[in-house]
Every structure is written in C-alpha cells, then in structure tokens.
Amino acid sequence: MTTRTRGPHAEQAGRTATKRCAISIASVIILVTLVFIALYQAVTYHQLQKKLRKAKSLQDIGEVEKAIKHYTDYLAANPSANEIKLELALLLERNNNEREALRLFQVLNNDLKYSENKDLKDAVTCSLYLNYAKLFDDCALKASTCMKEKKYSEARSYYLKQQEYIKGELENEPGLDTATAEKKPTEIAKKIWKYQAAENIAHIALTYWLEGDSDKTNKVITQISDWYPTVDIHKDLNLIYSTFASLVENIAFEDFNKKHWQLARKNYQCALNCRIRDLSETSEVMIPVLEFDIGLTYYYQKMYTEAKRIFTQIKNDFPDYENESVRTMLIKCDKREVDKSDLS
C-alpha cells in the first residue's frame, strides 16, 4: 500500500487557514470586548448624567445637602469635570461650608493653571477671591468677639488665619491676567494688602501685649519678613508701629475714662514708644498728645512732681502744642505741690 505525503503547498495552505481562523477568533473577541466597553461607557455615562440631573433638580428645590452628595458622587467618577467642580464649590459656599469650598477653589485654580479656558479661569479666580474675603471677614468678627471677652489666645488664632486669607486675596484679585500661568497682582492690590497685613500684624501683637508679654509683642512687630514680603522694610515697619500704636491708644483711652491711671499710663507709654519709632507725620503730631495724656495720669494719681516734669518737657520740646493747656497744668501742679507741702 502506498502512503501519500502532503506536499509543501498543502502544509502552507493548512497553516494559512489556521492563522486566518485564529485571527477571526481574535477579531471576534476584540469586537465583543469593544462592544461591551462601549455599552459599559454608555451605561456609565447615562448613570452619571442621571446623577447630575438629580443633583441640579435637588439644588433647584433647596435640598442642598442631598445635591452636594450627588455632585460629590458625580465628581468621584468624573474628576476632570471642572465646571461641575466649580458648581459644587459655589454650592458649598452658599451652604456656609466656606473651608471645603476654598479647598475646591484651590484645586480648580491649580488644575486650570495652564488651561486655555479663560472664562472658567476668570470665574474660578473671582470666586476664590470672594471666598478668601468672606473667610477673612468671618475671622475678623470672631476675633473681635474674642477680644471683647478677653480671650486673647483664641483671638490670635483667628488673626493668624487672616494672614493666609489676605495673601489669598492678593494672589486672586479680580482683573488679573489669568491667561498667564503666573498671575501678578496690581500695585493697588499690593497697597491695600499691605495695609490689611499691617493692621492684622498689629492685632496679633496686641494680643500678646494684653497678655503681658512685651517680648513677643516686639518680636511680632519687628520680624515682619515672617509675615509678608516687603520691598521697603523701614517703611512697612513704620506702618505696623503706627497701626499698633493706634490700637493701644484706644485701650489707653478706655482705661483713662475708667480712672485706671497706672494702666492707662502703661498703654500710653507703649503707644508713645511706637510713635517715636515711626517717622510718619501722624506720629509726629501724636507724640506731644500722648505725653500730655501721660502727664494727666500722673496728675490724677496725685504724683504732681512727675506730672510737672512731663508738662515742662512738653513746653520745652513742643512750644507750639496747646500752650494754654500746658501752662494751666503746670500752674495746677505747682499749686498742688504747695498744698501738699502745707499739709505736711
């Protein structure tokens, strides 16, 4: 019996058929996989859109908490949806959750740094600025309440938070050129920011002063580079000294009205020292005023010799200041000293 062998052409044809079969099977598998992926994406998209529509409808009827949850779930599955992220941040802000809103605004601001969507970038910048401003105002109210209640440490914590918000306002001033990656604030914004920062630093220093810690008071004022960048350290330091002096003067005035002479004098002297360090015209005008008030505290405390020394110094150093008032006080001091001498 003769055995037939397959020729080379037959073997080649067999291999080709097998390969074609494998390719066909692979193609079918790929096609089925793509269909399943497309179906999954379609279902997922439909579910996400349904969740988004639900969030908007809940928002419209005032169900804010539920709307926030639906927006959050949507963003968990679609984190690149920046417009929705902005919508959620604004909703959080309206729901008095400013801190979480701030976190989202900051994330958006960073994500859109190199984006070409200028309208969205401008909206985020404006929203971030307003959020910082609101947080700043909220801290100011809380700090003021703490100061009235003499909770100086707690007040200081709010003033410290304000420093962060002041910087945030400067960096996100409405009208900045958001088309560039590095946003540069205007000169007007820088000037406003410096005055805000100076007032805030002065308040922080005041909390230490009222706690009786003069070393930390001085440290807060003099180490201004720790708080904000400055182009003219002497000018900015003078601004802080002047602002701090005004705050202490107000406290001294209250002490004076309450006839707490020694405490009033201590605060007047602190304010005077700051005014002397400041080189502004306002401080120059205030120096004799404060010295006069210090003289009055000595007089009402029946320390007539000290009072006379102060009024005499004012007369010599500031001959144009309240001549009649200074002269009257010198006469009163002399009379009181004579009366005191007669009684002894």
C-alpha positions in Angstrom: 0.0 0.0 0.0 1.3 3.4 -1.0 1.4 6.2 1.7 0.6 9.7 0.3 2.6 12.6 1.9 1.4 16.2 2.0 3.3 18.4 -0.2 4.7 21.8 0.8 1.9 23.7 -0.8 -0.7 21.7 1.2 1.2 22.4 4.5 1.4 26.1 3.7 -2.3 26.2 3.0 -3.1 24.5 6.3 -1.0 27.0 8.3 -2.7 29.9 6.5 -6.1 28.5 7.3 -5.2 28.1 10.9 -3.8 31.6 11.1 -6.9 33.0 9.5 -9.1 31.1 11.9 -7.1 32.5 14.9 -7.3 36.0 13.5 -11.0 35.7 13.0 -11.5 34.4 16.6 -9.3 37.2 18.0 -11.2 39.8 15.9 -14.5 38.5 17.3 -13.1 38.7 20.8 -11.8 42.2 20.3 -15.1 43.2 18.7 -17.1 41.8 21.6 -14.8 43.4 24.1 -15.2 46.8 22.4 -19.0 46.4 22.3 -19.0 45.6 26.0 -16.7 48.6 26.7 -19.0 50.8 24.6 -22.0 49.5 26.4 -20.4 50.0 29.8 -19.4 53.5 28.9 -22.8 54.3 27.6 -24.5 53.0 30.7 -22.0 54.7 33.0 -22.4 58.0 31.1 -26.2 57.6 31.4 -25.9 57.0 35.1 -23.6 59.9 35.6 -25.9 62.2 33.6 -28.8 61.0 35.6 -27.0 61.7 38.8 -26.0 65.1 37.6 -29.6 65.9 36.6 -30.7 64.7 40.0 -28.2 67.0 41.7 -29.4 70.0 39.8 -33.1 69.3 40.5 -32.3 68.8 44.2 -30.4 72.1 44.2 -33.4 73.9 42.5 -35.8 72.8 45.2 -33.4 73.7 48.0 -32.3 70.2 49.0 -28.7 71.5 49.3 -27.2 68.6 51.4 -28.6 66.0 49.0 -27.5 68.0 46.0 -23.9 68.2 47.4 -23.8 64.5 47.8 -24.9 63.8 44.2 -22.4 66.3 42.9 -19.7 64.7 45.0 -20.6 61.2 43.7 -20.6 62.5 40.1 -17.1 64.1 40.6 -15.7 60.9 42.2 -16.5 59.1 38.9 -15.6 62.1 36.7 -12.9 64.2 38.5 -12.0 66.2 35.4 -15.4 67.9 35.1 -14.1 71.3 36.3 -17.3 73.2 35.5 -19.2 70.8 37.9 -16.4 71.1 40.4 -16.9 74.9 40.3 -20.7 74.4 40.7 -20.1 72.2 43.8 -17.7 74.7 45.3 -20.2 77.6 44.9 -22.9 75.4 46.4 -20.7 74.6 49.4 -20.0 78.2 49.9 -23.7 79.1 49.8 -24.3 76.3 52.4 -21.8 78.1 54.8 -19.1 75.5 54.2 -16.5 78.0 53.1 -13.5 76.0 54.1 -14.4 73.0 51.9 -15.3 75.4 49.1 -11.9 77.0 49.5 -10.3 73.6 49.1 -12.2 73.0 45.9 -11.4 76.5 44.6 -7.7 76.0 45.2 -7.8 72.6 43.4 -9.5 74.2 40.5 -7.1 77.1 40.4 -4.2 74.7 40.3 -5.8 72.4 37.7 -6.6 75.4 35.4 -3.2 77.0 35.7 -2.3 76.2 32.1 -5.8 75.9 30.7 -6.9 77.9 27.7 -10.4 78.2 29.1 -10.2 81.8 30.1 -13.8 82.2 31.1 -13.6 79.3 33.5 -10.3 80.5 34.9 -11.7 84.0 35.4 -14.7 82.6 37.2 -12.6 80.5 39.5 -10.2 83.4 40.3 -13.1 85.7 41.1 -14.8 83.0 43.2 -11.6 82.2 45.1 -11.0 85.9 45.8 -14.5 86.4 47.2 -14.2 83.2 49.3 -10.9 84.5 50.8 -12.6 87.8 51.5 -15.6 86.2 53.2 -13.3 83.9 55.3 -11.3 87.0 56.3 -14.4 88.9 57.4 -15.7 85.9 59.3 -12.4 85.6 61.2 -12.5 89.4 61.9 -15.9 89.1 63.6 -14.8 86.0 65.6 -11.5 87.7 66.6 -13.4 90.9 67.7 -15.7 88.8 69.9 -12.8 87.0 71.5 -11.1 90.4 72.2 -14.2 91.7 73.9 -14.3 88.6 76.0 -10.5 88.8 76.7 -9.8 85.5 75.0 -6.6 86.8 73.6 -5.1 83.5 72.6 -8.2 82.4 70.7 -8.4 85.8 69.0 -4.8 85.4 67.9 -5.6 82.1 66.2 -8.2 83.9 64.1 -5.8 86.8 63.3 -3.2 84.2 62.2 -5.8 82.6 59.8 -6.5 86.0 58.4 -2.9 86.4 57.3 -3.4 83.4 54.9 -6.6 84.8 53.6 -5.1 88.2 53.0 -2.4 86.6 50.9 -5.0 84.6 49.0 -6.9 87.8 48.2 -3.8 89.4 46.8 -3.0 86.4 44.6 -6.5 86.1 43.2 -7.5 89.7 42.7 -10.3 90.0 40.1 -9.0 91.5 36.9 -5.6 89.7 36.9 -4.4 88.4 33.6 -5.3 84.8 34.1 -4.1 84.0 30.6 -0.6 83.7 32.0 0.4 80.9 34.4 1.9 83.4 36.9 -0.7 85.9 38.0 0.7 89.2 39.0 -1.4 91.5 41.3 -1.8 95.2 40.5 0.0 97.9 42.5 -3.3 99.0 44.0 -4.0 95.5 45.3 -0.5 95.3 46.8 -1.0 98.6 48.6 -4.4 97.5 50.0 -3.0 94.1 51.0 -0.1 95.8 52.9 -2.4 97.9 54.9 -4.5 94.9 55.7 -1.5 92.9 56.6 -0.1 95.7 58.8 -3.4 96.0 60.7 -3.5 92.3 61.2 0.0 92.0 62.4 -0.7 94.9 64.8 -3.7 93.0 66.2 -1.6 89.8 66.7 1.0 91.9 68.6 -1.8 93.5 70.6 -3.0 90.0 71.9 0.5 89.4 73.2 0.6 92.9 74.8 -2.7 92.4 76.6 -1.4 89.1 77.9 1.6 91.0 79.4 4.2 89.5 77.0 6.1 92.6 75.7 8.9 90.4 74.2 6.6 88.5 71.9 4.8 91.8 71.1 8.0 93.3 69.9 9.0 90.2 68.1 5.8 90.1 66.1 6.2 93.7 65.0 9.9 93.6 64.1 10.0 90.3 62.3 7.7 91.4 59.6 9.5 89.3 57.0 8.0 86.3 58.6 4.5 87.6 57.8 4.7 89.0 54.3 7.3 90.1 51.7 8.3 93.7 51.8 10.1 96.0 49.4 10.8 98.7 52.0 11.3 97.2 55.4 11.7 100.6 57.2 8.5 102.0 55.6 6.5 98.9 56.3 7.8 98.6 59.8 6.8 102.2 60.5 3.3 101.4 59.2 2.9 98.5 61.6 4.3 100.6 64.5 1.8 103.3 63.7 -1.2 100.9 63.4 -0.2 99.1 66.7 0.1 102.5 68.4 -3.4 103.4 67.4 -4.8 100.2 68.8 -3.0 100.7 72.1 -4.1 104.3 72.3 -7.7 103.2 72.1 -7.2 100.9 75.0 -5.4 103.6 77.0 -8.3 106.0 76.4 -10.7 103.4 77.8 -8.5 102.9 80.8 -8.3 106.6 81.3 -12.1 107.0 81.3 -12.3 104.3 83.9 -9.7 106.2 86.0 -7.3 103.3 85.8 -4.4 105.8 85.8 -1.5 103.4 86.1 -2.8 101.0 83.4 -3.7 103.9 81.1 -0.2 105.3 81.6 1.4 102.0 80.7 -0.6 101.8 77.5 0.0 105.5 76.6 3.8 104.9 77.1 3.7 101.9 74.9 1.9 103.9 72.2 4.4 106.7 72.6 7.3 104.4 72.1 5.8 103.2 68.9 5.1 106.7 67.7 8.7 107.7 68.3 9.9 104.8 66.2 7.5 105.6 63.4 8.6 108.5 61.2 5.2 109.5 59.8 3.7 112.9 60.1 0.7 111.5 62.1 3.0 110.0 64.7 5.0 113.3 65.0 1.7 115.0 65.7 0.7 112.3 68.3 3.9 112.4 70.4 3.0 115.6 72.4 -0.6 114.4 72.7 0.5 111.2 74.3 3.0 112.8 76.5 0.3 115.2 77.7 -2.0 112.3 78.5 0.8 110.6 80.4 1.2 113.8 82.4 -2.5 113.8 83.2 -2.3 110.2 84.6 0.4 111.3 87.0 -1.6 114.4 88.0 -4.8 112.5 88.7 -2.8 109.9 90.6 -1.5 112.8 92.8 2.1 112.4 91.6 2.5 116.1 91.0 6.2 116.2 90.7 6.2 113.6 87.9 3.3 115.4 86.2 5.1 118.7 86.3 8.2 117.1 84.8 6.2 115.8 81.9 4.4 119.1 81.3 7.6 121.0 81.5 9.2 118.7 79.0 6.3 119.2 76.6 6.6 123.0 77.0 10.3 122.8 76.1 10.2 120.2 73.3 6.9 121.3 71.7 6.4 125.0 72.3 3.6 125.2 69.8 1.5 122.5 71.4 -1.5 123.5 73.4 0.3 126.4 75.2 -2.6 127.3 77.3 -3.4 123.8 78.4 0.2 123.0 79.3 0.5 126.3 81.2 -2.7 125.6 83.1 -1.5 122.1 84.1 1.9 123.5 85.3 0.1 126.0 87.5 -2.1 123.3 88.9 0.9 121.1 89.6 2.6 123.9 91.4 -0.5 124.7 93.5 -1.0 121.0 94.4 2.7 120.7 95.4 2.3 123.8 97.7 -0.9 122.5 99.2 0.8 119.1 99.8 3.7 120.9 101.4 1.5 122.9 103.7 -0.4 119.8 104.9 2.9 118.1 105.8 
